[in-house]
Amino acid sequence: MARPTPLSGFPEWLPDGRVVEQHVLDTLRRTFELHGFAGIETRAVEPLDQLLRKGETSKEVYVLRRLQEDAEGGGAQTDRAGQLGLHFDLTVPFARYVLENAGHLAFPFQRYQIQKVWRGERPQDGRFREFVQADIDVVGSGDLPYHYEVDLPLVMAEALGALRDIGVPPVRILVNNRRVAEGFYRGLGLTDVDGVLRSIDKLDKIGADAVADLLVAETGATSEQARACLALASISGGDAGVVDRVRALAAEHGVESELMEQGLAELRQLVEAAAVRAPGVVVADLKIARGLDYYTGSVYETVLVGHEQLGSICSGGRYDTLASDGNQTYPGVGLSIGVSRLVSRLLSGGLVRATRGVPAAVLVAVTAEETRPASDAVAAALRGRGIPVEVAPSAAKFGKQIRHADRRGIPYVWFPATEDGAADQVKDIRSGEQVDADAAAWAPPAADLWPRVVPAGD
């Protein structure tokens, strides 16, 4: 078989990278559960018309079909009816899950979900075609109190903060409120609000001049209206002063809007609560728009301090109409962490490392193939006490078995006794210390029992 060509955008970590990823996932899961979120998993595919009904996603969806479908069906299926696509996020599948299971759920329903998603975009640093997301959402039946829009970004801040001890940089959560933007745009006389939001969402990618041109060309904005939209997007700050600055800008352009005032009141509440519960973490940033159409209130993006060029590693917002069966609406608010993006930066930036890439803390040596059962018995005794163990692959010279353990990153080698009445011995191959040991009593130090993730300098 020829050497395979790597596929870009589909990350596959080496074993020590997988240890890092698993530590991140375990930490997130533990924090989510501490806040009462229940874990669920949804299917990987959704009807294509459902995936495409909200936001600019048509170029990102991978369509699913059987290899023999064309031959059996007499041609390729050209419409969306009955077609399936791989989900590009976990929010749309979750909305469908809520609708299908509403009769069995207690509302407000809090869930976390950790799964792979797929997006057919151009791979680049930190952006993949297949990646792991970790979501939290709260969904209500009929209504959902605003305080959840305050609570959820702070839960995410706590979850990401729990990773600081392994070397993850601090995070900054940038927040905005769609009602502020929509009220301001409509007050200016703009009607294509979704188009304006999509254009503003591209500010960091293409710059203010290009966004101004987009606003004029695609939303019908005048040059003055475009400048006002960009002026709103330039407002940011970590305290309630941003509200006063928005009002001053609105007064300058003659904008009056009850919707904008509602959004400003909510934004003030979020910023003030965050200043008490997570000082310095949450910053109001009026350019945060989020390109998906289903967001209706607060919107969030999260960056790693010092690694802002990576873009947002966690985003989300409030949605009021994504889940509706025609009779009942299930509004929600949620955030999603791009776990693969985060892990990619931790590994490529040399920020963290795993103490070893294999679970085994001990390699049990084999003195001769005929005595392998004795080595297996030692391994079984240690495993029975919760100690991860490997048995040497061959009865090579002890020096070669020690080198095998060293290459694997296994810190201890166990030597079964070769004479009746003699004691087994265990060797710490890092320090060279070797002591008598009993498989029914000996254990490695807690720090060596399982692989750990530590800052790269440790």
C-alpha positions in Angstrom: 0.0 0.0 0.0 1.4 3.4 -1.0 1.9 6.0 1.8 -1.4 7.8 2.3 -1.8 11.5 1.5 -2.9 13.4 4.6 -6.4 15.0 4.5 -6.2 18.7 5.6 -8.8 19.8 8.1 -9.3 16.4 9.8 -7.1 16.5 12.9 -5.7 13.3 14.3 -3.7 13.8 17.5 -0.8 11.7 18.6 -1.3 9.8 21.8 0.1 12.6 24.0 -2.1 15.1 22.2 -5.1 12.9 22.8 -4.3 12.9 26.5 -4.4 16.7 26.4 -7.7 16.7 24.5 -9.3 14.2 26.9 -8.2 16.3 29.9 -9.9 19.3 28.3 -13.1 17.4 27.7 -13.1 15.9 31.2 -12.6 19.3 32.8 -15.4 20.9 30.7 -17.8 18.0 31.4 -17.1 18.2 35.1 -17.8 21.9 35.2 -21.0 21.6 33.2 -22.3 18.9 35.5 -21.4 20.9 38.6 -23.9 23.5 37.2 -26.6 21.0 36.6 -26.3 20.4 32.9 -27.4 16.9 31.7 -25.4 15.2 28.9 -27.1 14.2 25.7 -25.9 13.1 22.2 -27.8 13.6 19.0 -27.4 11.8 15.6 -24.7 13.0 13.2 -27.2 13.8 10.3 -30.1 16.1 9.9 -32.5 16.7 6.9 -30.7 19.1 4.6 -33.6 21.6 4.4 -33.4 21.9 8.2 -29.7 22.5 8.2 -30.0 25.2 5.5 -33.0 27.1 6.9 -31.0 29.5 9.1 -27.9 31.6 8.3 -25.1 31.4 5.8 -24.3 27.7 5.9 -25.0 26.3 2.4 -21.3 26.2 1.5 -20.4 24.5 4.7 -22.7 21.5 4.8 -21.5 18.0 3.8 -24.3 16.2 2.0 -24.7 12.5 2.7 -25.7 9.9 0.1 -25.1 6.3 -0.6 -22.5 5.3 -3.2 -25.0 3.3 -5.3 -27.8 5.9 -5.0 -27.4 7.3 -8.5 -27.4 3.9 -10.2 -30.4 2.7 -8.3 -32.4 6.0 -8.4 -31.8 6.8 -12.0 -29.8 9.9 -11.4 -28.6 12.3 -8.7 -31.2 13.9 -6.4 -31.4 17.6 -7.3 -33.8 18.9 -4.7 -33.3 19.0 -0.9 -36.4 16.9 0.0 -35.2 13.7 1.7 -31.6 14.6 1.6 -29.4 14.4 4.6 -26.4 16.4 5.7 -23.8 16.1 8.4 -24.5 18.7 11.2 -22.3 21.8 11.1 -23.1 22.7 14.7 -24.9 21.2 17.7 -27.6 24.0 18.1 -29.8 23.0 15.1 -29.8 19.3 16.1 -30.5 20.3 19.7 -33.5 22.4 18.6 -34.9 19.4 16.7 -34.2 17.1 19.8 -36.2 19.5 22.0 -39.2 19.5 19.6 -39.2 15.7 19.4 -38.8 15.1 23.1 -40.6 18.1 24.6 -43.2 15.8 26.3 -40.4 14.0 28.2 -38.3 17.0 29.3 -38.6 19.3 32.3 -38.2 22.9 31.4 -36.1 25.0 31.7 -34.0 22.1 30.3 -30.2 22.4 30.7 -28.0 20.2 28.6 -24.4 19.8 27.6 -23.3 18.0 24.4 -19.8 17.0 23.3 -19.6 15.7 19.7 -17.9 16.0 16.4 -19.3 18.3 13.8 -18.4 18.9 10.1 -18.0 22.0 8.0 -16.8 22.2 4.4 -14.8 25.3 4.8 -11.2 26.0 3.8 -8.8 24.5 6.5 -6.4 27.0 8.1 -4.8 27.5 11.5 -7.3 26.4 14.1 -10.1 25.8 11.6 -11.0 22.3 10.6 -13.5 20.4 8.5 -14.1 17.8 11.3 -13.8 18.9 14.9 -15.1 18.4 18.4 -17.5 20.9 19.9 -18.7 21.2 23.5 -22.0 23.0 23.9 -24.2 24.1 26.8 -27.7 25.4 26.3 -30.8 26.2 28.4 -34.1 26.0 26.7 -37.5 27.1 28.2 -41.1 26.4 27.2 -42.8 29.5 26.0 -40.4 31.9 27.7 -36.9 31.9 29.2 -35.8 34.5 31.8 -33.1 36.8 30.8 -30.8 35.8 33.7 -29.8 32.7 31.8 -28.1 35.1 29.2 -26.0 36.3 32.1 -25.4 32.9 33.7 -24.2 30.9 30.6 -21.2 32.9 29.6 -20.1 32.9 33.2 -20.4 29.1 33.3 -18.2 29.0 30.2 -15.7 31.4 31.9 -15.6 29.0 34.8 -15.1 26.0 32.6 -12.2 27.6 30.7 -10.8 29.0 33.9 -10.6 25.5 35.3 -7.9 24.9 32.6 -5.6 27.7 33.7 -3.6 25.3 36.0 -2.4 23.4 32.9 -1.2 26.5 31.1 -4.3 27.5 29.1 -4.2 31.3 28.7 -6.9 33.5 30.3 -10.0 34.0 28.2 -12.0 37.2 27.4 -15.7 36.8 26.5 -16.9 39.5 24.1 -20.6 40.2 24.4 -23.2 42.1 22.5 -27.0 42.2 22.2 -28.8 41.7 18.8 -31.6 43.9 20.0 -29.2 46.9 20.3 -27.9 46.4 16.8 -31.3 45.7 15.2 -32.9 48.7 17.0 -30.0 51.0 15.9 -30.1 49.8 12.3 -33.8 50.1 12.0 -33.6 53.5 13.6 -31.2 54.5 10.9 -33.7 53.5 8.3 -32.1 50.2 7.3 -34.4 47.2 6.7 -32.1 44.4 5.7 -31.0 43.8 9.3 -29.7 40.3 8.7 -27.6 41.5 5.8 -26.1 44.3 7.9 -25.3 41.8 10.7 -23.6 39.4 8.3 -21.5 42.2 6.9 -20.5 43.5 10.4 -19.6 39.9 11.3 -16.9 40.1 8.7 -15.1 43.1 10.2 -12.2 41.2 11.6 -11.7 39.3 8.4 -11.9 42.0 5.7 -11.6 45.3 7.6 -13.8 48.4 8.0 -13.4 49.8 4.4 -14.5 46.5 2.8 -17.4 46.1 5.2 -18.5 49.7 4.4 -18.5 48.7 0.7 -20.5 45.6 1.5 -23.1 47.5 3.4 -23.6 49.9 0.5 -23.6 47.2 -2.2 -25.6 44.4 -0.5 -27.9 46.1 2.1 -28.7 49.4 0.3 -27.1 51.5 3.0 -25.9 55.0 2.2 -22.4 56.0 3.0 -23.5 57.9 6.0 -25.6 54.9 7.3 -22.6 52.6 6.7 -20.4 54.9 8.7 -22.9 54.9 11.6 -23.0 51.1 11.6 -19.2 51.0 11.8 -19.2 53.6 14.5 -21.6 51.4 16.6 -19.3 48.4 15.9 -16.3 50.3 17.2 -17.8 50.7 20.7 -16.4 48.4 23.4 -15.6 48.4 27.1 -15.7 46.4 30.3 -18.2 48.5 32.2 -21.7 50.0 31.7 -20.1 53.1 30.1 -20.6 51.4 26.8 -24.4 51.9 27.2 -23.9 55.6 27.5 -21.7 55.7 24.4 -24.3 53.8 22.3 -27.0 56.3 23.4 -24.8 59.2 22.5 -24.2 57.8 19.1 -27.9 57.1 18.6 -28.7 60.7 19.6 -26.1 62.0 17.1 -27.8 60.1 14.3 -31.4 60.7 15.5 -32.0 57.1 16.3 -34.8 56.3 18.7 -35.8 52.7 19.3 -37.5 50.8 22.1 -35.9 47.6 20.9 -32.5 49.2 21.2 -33.3 50.4 24.7 -34.4 46.9 25.7 -31.1 45.5 24.4 -29.1 48.2 26.2 -30.8 47.4 29.5 -30.0 43.7 29.1 -26.4 44.4 28.0 -25.9 46.6 31.1 -27.3 43.9 33.4 -24.9 41.3 31.8 -21.8 43.5 32.1 -22.6 44.6 35.7 -23.2 41.0 36.8 -20.1 39.7 35.1 -18.0 42.5 36.8 -19.0 41.0 40.1 -18.9 37.3 39.4 -15.9 37.2 36.9 -14.0 40.5 37.0 -12.2 41.3 33.9 -13.5 38.4 31.9 -16.5 39.8 30.1 -16.2 42.8 27.8 -19.0 44.5 25.8 -18.1 44.7 22.1 -20.7 46.1 19.7 -19.0 44.5 16.6 -19.9 41.0 17.8 -22.8 40.0 15.5 -22.6 36.3 14.8 -23.5 35.4 11.2 -26.3 32.9 12.0 -29.8 34.3 11.6 -31.3 32.5 14.6 -29.8 34.7 17.3 -32.2 37.2 18.8 -30.7 38.6 22.0 -27.3 38.3 23.6 -24.4 37.1 21.4 -21.0 35.9 22.6 -17.5 35.3 21.3 -14.5 34.2 23.3 -10.8 34.7 22.6 -7.6 33.5 24.3 -5.7 36.5 25.7 -2.4 36.7 23.8 -3.7 34.5 21.0 -6.5 36.7 19.6 -5.3 35.9 16.0 -6.7 32.4 16.5 -10.2 33.9 16.5 -13.1 32.9 18.7 -12.8 29.6 20.5 -16.2 29.8 22.0 -19.4 31.5 20.7 -23.1 31.5 20.9 -26.2 33.5 21.9 -29.9 33.8 22.6 -32.4 32.3 20.1 -36.1 32.6 20.4 -37.6 31.0 17.3 -35.2 28.2 16.3 -37.2 25.6 18.1 -41.0 25.9 17.4 -43.7 23.4 16.5 -46.2 26.1 15.4 -48.1 26.0 18.6 -45.3 26.3 21.2 -41.9 28.0 21.0 -38.9 26.9 23.0 -36.5 29.9 23.4 -33.0 29.1 24.4 -29.5 30.4 25.0 -26.3 28.5 24.5 -22.5 28.6 23.9 -20.2 26.3 22.1 -16.5 25.7 22.6 -14.4 24.7 19.6 -12.5 22.0 21.5 -10.3 21.0 18.5 -9.4 24.6 17.9 -8.4 25.1 21.5 -6.4 21.9 21.7 -4.7 22.7 18.4 -3.4 26.0 19.8 -2.3 24.4 23.1 -0.3 21.8 21.2 1.1 23.9 18.3 1.9 26.7 20.7 3.8 24.5 23.1 1.6 25.7 25.9 0.9 22.3 27.6 2.3 18.8 27.5 1.2 15.4 28.7 3.5 13.7 31.2 3.2 10.6 29.0 1.2 9.4 26.1 0.3 5.9 27.4 -1.9 5.0 30.4 0.5 2.4 31.8 2.5 3.5 34.9 4.3 0.1 35.1 6.0 -2.2 32.6 6.3 -5.7 34.1 9.4 -7.3 32.8 9.5 -10.9 31.4 12.6 -12.9 32.5 11.9 -15.8 30.0 8.9 -16.7 27.9 8.3 -19.8 30.0 7.9 -17.5 33.1 5.6 -15.0 31.3 2.6 -16.3 33.4 4.3 -15.0 36.5 4.6 -11.6 34.9 1.0 -11.7 33.8 0.0 -12.6 37.4 1.9 -9.5 38.7 0.1 -7.3 36.1 -3.3 -8.7 37.0 -2.6 -8.1 40.8 -1.6 -4.5 40.1 -4.5 -3.9 37.7 -6.9 -5.3 40.3 -5.8 -2.4 42.5 -6.4 0.2 39.9 -2.8 0.5 38.6 -2.5 0.7 34.8 0.1 -1.9 33.6 1.7 -3.3 30.5 3.7 -6.6 30.2 6.9 -6.5 28.2 6.4 -7.7 24.6 9.3 -10.1 24.7 11.8 -11.6 27.1 14.7 -9.5 25.9 17.6 -8.4 28.1 16.5 -6.2 31.0 18.3 -3.2 29.5 16.3 -3.5 26.3 13.0 -3.8 28.3 13.9 -0.7 30.3 14.6 1.2 27.0 11.2 0.0 25.7 9.6 1.4 28.8 11.5 4.7 28.4 10.4 5.1 24.8 6.8 4.5 25.8 7.1 7.0 28.7 6.4 4.4 31.3 8.1 5.5 34.5 8.4 2.1 36.4 9.7 -1.3 35.5 8.7 -4.3 37.6 11.2 -7.3 37.9 9.5 -10.5 39.1 11.7 -12.6 41.5 13.8 -15.2 39.8 14.4 -17.3 42.9 12.1 -18.8 45.5 11.8 -16.6 48.5 13.3 -13.6 46.8 11.3 -10.4 46.6 10.1 -8.7 43.4 11.6 -5.4 42.7 10.4 -2.2 41.0 12.6 0.4 39.4 12.0 4.1 38.8 13.8 4.4 35.5 14.0 8.2 35.8 15.9 8.3 39.1 17.4 4.8 38.9 16.0 3.9 42.4 15.1 0.2 42.7 13.3 -1.2 45.8 11.7 -4.5 46.9 8.0 -4.5 46.1 4.8 -6.6 46.7 2.1 -6.5 44.0 -0.5 -6.7 46.8 0.7 -3.5 48.4 3.0 -1.3 46.2 1.6 1.6 44.3 3.3 4.5 42.4 3.0 8.0 43.7 -0.3 9.7 42.8 1.4 12.0 40.3 2.6 8.9 38.3 -0.5 6.8 38.5 -2.1 8.2 35.3 -0.9 10.6 32.6 -1.3 14.2 33.5 -1.5 17.4 31.6 0.9 20.1 32.8 2.2 23.5 31.6 4.9 23.0 29.0 7.6 24.4 31.3 6.9 21.9 34.1 
